[in-house]
Amino acid sequence: MLRRPMPGLIERYRQYLPFAEGDPVVSLEEGGTPLVPAPRLSARVGAEVFLKLEGANPTGSFKDRGMTTAVSAALREGAEAVICASTGNTAASLAAYAARAGIQGVVLVPEGKIALGKLAQALIYGAKVVSINGNFDAGLRLVRAIADEHPISLVNSVNEFRIEGQKTASFELLEQMDGAIDALCIPVGNAGNITAYWRGFSERGVHPRMRGFQAAGAAPLVSGKPVENPETVASAIRIGNPARWEQAMEAMTASGGAVNAVTDEQILDAYRFLAREEGVFCEPASAASVAGLLAFGAGGAERIACVLTGNGLKDPDTALSQVDGVIACDAELEAIVSAVL
């Protein structure tokens, strides 16, 4: 007998989302991602730490949570196309959910600044991918203008349905941790995700400290001013002027949390640590949450969740740059024993 998979987010959390029975639902059975204990990380920081593996979503990132709601709403409103600017994960997610909905997906990406795995996803799902000679912030300005003038739905995190979908991750965390969470460590790029988590926690009357971490080369919330040319190995958070700036700062301030910056070296150290010590392969931007926890400590929190936003296979080039490579060897027993021992 075929077992029915776990229902998607809209079906699971409809009473907390702006969808009625009978509304169209575009789902790939997203959500329900693992929460994995991190014993070696816990020992390092002196707290009980868990990793929320959002890379287990259908397209490999947390973006699927907001895309199921944004594309479902667009379909409900009669949209024939959806558009976004993206550093990669939003592009992949939009393309998949547009394909599922049977509508056209369009994405603008910064030329030469998108990880190979994410670009491959957007293209194979059938989206129209436009590479622009500009960064993410320029792309966002362009897609907002296009959506204002043409019958195409904008599904970047400025779209409220994106935030509504993404807040469900906080619901899951509370279920998985029995409501006992002192702090959340999370990467911050366009700042939609930290905004969404805080919204979800607040709706449940729970207020863990929200600790956001930006890459040092793309840290406008830390410096207090936009970064014109953001640069970091963590391409998913290479954003100089977050769309949800004010909401993210409100979340961190209201919760007694903070925003801090971590260097690319710290991000890559955490990236390797997670893979080699915890057996978890995430993309570099995801490791910013753990890099921040390692750099700034637990701050008295006893139970902490670190959000790992995307799967490591999103960016194979960075992974290969961090290892020694394959060992070449003759197909002979003695040679292989010598090579491995």
Protein Blocks (a to p, Z undefined) as FASTA:
>chain_A
ZZdddddfklmmmmmpccdehiacddehigjiacdddfklmmmnopacddddfklpmnop
aklmmmmmmmmmmmmnopabdcdddfklmmmmmmmmmmmnopacdddddehiacfklmmm
mmmnopacddddddfklmmmmmmmmmmmpccddfbfklmklmmmmmmmmmmmmmmnnopa
fbdcdddfklmmmmmmmmmmmmnopacdddddddfklcfklnopacfbgcdfblmlmcfb
dfklmmmmmmmmmnopacddddfklmmmmmmmmmmmnopacdfklmmmmmmmmmnonnop
abdcdddfbdfklmmmlmmmmpgbjcddddbfklmmmmmZZ
